[in-house]
């Protein structure tokens, strides 16, 4: 590839020919009051020759650089431009990439905004009178060369393409284009307008929950509503967007239609959670929020893998029991089974059904069965039968998949993190892909076991002769052997366990970048859960994690970090002699992405990269990476000297705070004292939360005790104490447990009447790893239990015993230490 430079594209009569558009998917949202418009375009491109540039026309437009990316269809690799240049004198937009784009098909995404101009060209405004009132209209005039003023495009007569256009306009106006309307959707999704004349939102300094959906007047924690451009991190911005969308969704699901009793709480919370992601995806498509939704699914799976879980529809016998069901089952499992059902029924049918449900039960109450009834009517599917197995019984299945004689054998059993057998059975929507996302198969697994002959599907999609058979000669990592992925894009609320051959093929597919981010996430999370349940070895999990060395997707890497941190903790208890090697393995695992991101934000980088940088640096600090800790302390000191120093932007502050606390001890308190000073001086609640979540990560138990005592002072708002409990170091577990016992009477007096009390129990009890400790905790609470913590206590004790069983399983892996040492040193 010849060296390409920006200057060569200037003052040229025509655009370069190395990229050709085939199809535009254009979304426009004009505002006739402000005479502004926003837009988002996805362009299917054919890259004709290798290039580091994409050049197209644009004029009088502004761009959100973080929204611009190119995705290679074949490899699914995502490229973000290192430089975005709008050359005004030539009406061109030049996107420069660090890596060359290879010939083939891809998708270019661009978010943009502009002005409805008064120059009668491009996308412009005209005026008319209606009933004596002057009004604006939005009009296009693109000839000879003004389409570029409406959206970025190849604005030349020879570069033809097909178009799909979506306009978001007020319902009382008419939108016209050159083709008939395919579909019209009301802008609030439920086909029912907001029913009150106003809606206020207010931040409250002292507020136990995240927010409360009071009809017409929503109240929030400050951290869930207020955003400061200078001091808030990208993660804070995302949380505000999701929480606000969640509370607005409640104006329909919860306020307009209200659950009949607390048994149906999930109708409020599950749907509001799901709709919040639907709304945020519409507003910020570049955030890939549906990939991030998998964090919600994982939290639901984690809790529902306990014998002490509860059904989505849970019997409530006393008001004191209600607080405990505002949990990951009602919110996250609820939202996840909604996503599963929407995927099964189809988005259009699902939206139509919800609109009918809202209209039928507006200003009234409803039960879960009322929703299923409407969905059945609209879809013709047996929704009540299908979904009852998911809402009326706790738990979920693991689907074991084996390949034999070109048949797939499926068997479902209830998954329990303890590894014990459960007796639940579900109607499971199975989705699978064979070697390509173009080859799919869907069916309902209604029984305990089933077989599927898919040789015809494999043959029709693999002209290269890829095979499913078990008797093939050669390496399982041969790219000509078809991989099979069950639960495509993780839309189903279940886990999958593959036989050795299928697992090997999937590992190769991950290394070859053949799988979507959602599927890479799912394979990792399922394997981690199976390892915890002692159904797979830690050696196997390490081998799988090694395939993610060049991972760059935010959600997948975030989960890789979560899994790594949990394994590092459990391994320190199980095989302390290998703890350093395991941490080195995790450090090596993150080096590729850490090197790509660096410490400093890059011009035009994505929202997701900004969030990822902080998470990676925090993990490297916790794993004891010297270079990261040293640089973090240097930047922190610059921040202490000057709070406006650019060396410590909000996205990496928590990483620096955690790194500082790793070197703090009773005899070296300077970093701790400095952090406390920042805490006391800031009036930004998000900054206070960042600091509280870092303090107890110190490996010195004496400092941890001091931190815990600080949480009980008037310096910390009652609502924020739980943030200080979230990051207690392994070395501080025992001192935290003693602190909880010593202060239990005070804690129950102050927090015992609300749901925050459960966080004290779960945060401090759950991390332990021995049956002896579980017995000790059980003995302490035998005379102190109360209905408001009963379920949480049982769940926490179960987690301790699960950890204990896992520790023993790891100790029984005789070759584990040598395997990790070899894995670490051979990849350095």
C-alpha angles and dihedrals in degrees: 000000000000117000109271125202133188093239093065091068096055123100092010120143094220140026120262116263102227093100126043124189117226103174138008124208100194127185120188130183113187121192108208093191099055093027090230131122138197128202148176126205132190112196122194104219136191109212102210099185134010111279143163091209139064112195124189139150125277133153134179091000132125123215136212097220093201089061094059118096141140121218121199107224095210100049096022085224113154121222123195120195116251089205132027114193125182106197100201097188091057099034091234135134113210119198114193121196128196091219124051118253111233124224113272141070126321145151125246116202123195132174116202146162137204148163127269091236129209095226097092094239135099111001103345143161129251128180135225138170125247119182089342093308122118112231138179129238129188118231137175130222111172106165127132101008111329107104082094088069090061102042138348109271148136093276098192128111094234094055101078124176141161122259140211111191127195120188124193108204137151111280093240092061131077123236118200131189136163095273135047119275112268095194140351120207127185110243097240095054096231095074088235121103121232103278104214127074094237144014122203126189123201135181117225120202093215112041127142100203127048092253143329123229099220107175107263094352115063117191124205145182108255090246091056097052113021120079125185114197092209103042106023120092125228088254089058091053091051093048091051091051093049096044093048091048089048092054093045090052087056089064085076103023102048106009107041090032113026130196114255093227139351090269085076096047089123090068086067102036103030093050095043089052093049094045091049089062091045090054097043091049089056092049099039109023091165090067091070087218095173089061088051088050086077087077086065092049092048092052089051092048091049094055095038091054088071123094084223093060121111136222120268086246100052128181112244114200101170136026091239089065095059098080093061095059092060083093145112091290097058095038109028105025087041091054092044096054088048088055089047092052093046090051090051097046098036129251097264096049091045094051092047091051094050090051090053091047093052093049093047095050102030114143089009142078132270143191129215090259090059090060093047090051093057092045090051092050093050098041104032088224125126092252097158093053092043097047101038089074088057100044105033099048128050123237134030138239135264109217112214113207125196130175119220130159092347091306128112114224116205127193127173126206130165111270117227122177088220089065091238122132120260127196101221122125129192142187097246123201100220119200123179142175126204116208092319140040087235090069111067138161127191129187141147116253098212098165138050093265140010141173128222127197106208103160091113091054091048093049094047092053102039112060088169090070099254110178138210096195125118096220098064117129119235142039122335086223092063106127090221091067111093117243118216123209120192121201094029113222088357094272092145124079096231141084129244129217114195127200117248096267096049090045091053091052091050091051089054090048089054092051091046091050092237097135133076120250091251091055093045087052093049096050091051095045094047091049092049091051092048090050091051089051088052091243093118131029125253087234089062092047092051089050091052093046088054088067089066096064094116096039115139105168111114099223095045093047091046089055091045088056093048092051092046093052092050093048091048089055097046093043091053087062096040104040109007090170089067097041095102093049091050091051090049089052090053092046090053090047091059099042097093095053093038090054092050093051102036121181101290127069114248126224110268095005118155128263087243094054089052091055094043095053092062094046094050094047091048091052093047089052092050090049090054100251102173098205092051094048093048094049092045092054091048092053092044091055090051088051092050090052093047121014090201093056111134092217093083111044117180095261094065101033096097089050089054093045092052091047091051092051091053090069096041119108138159088271095042107046102148097104092046093050091049092051091050089052092053089048093053095044100048122086093192110104092205090059091049090052091050090054095044090052091055106043100076093049087086113120092219109093092205090059091045089055090049090051092050091051089049089057090063094054126096088254089080122060113235091242092056101051092091090062089064091054095054101076105040111154122240088247089056099052097096095046090048091053091050089047091052091052094046093049100034096111092051092045094050091047093053103033104015097100095061141047095265090080089071091062092061090057099042096043096050103033104039099065094063118108110200138079088225091061091046089055091049092051091046090052093051094051095042090093097028105051121123133182093254092064102025096101094041092050092052091048092048093050090049089053091052091053091046089053090049092053091047092051090055092048091052091050088055092058095094097186096044097101094051092043092055092045091052093045091050100046099040091056098047 
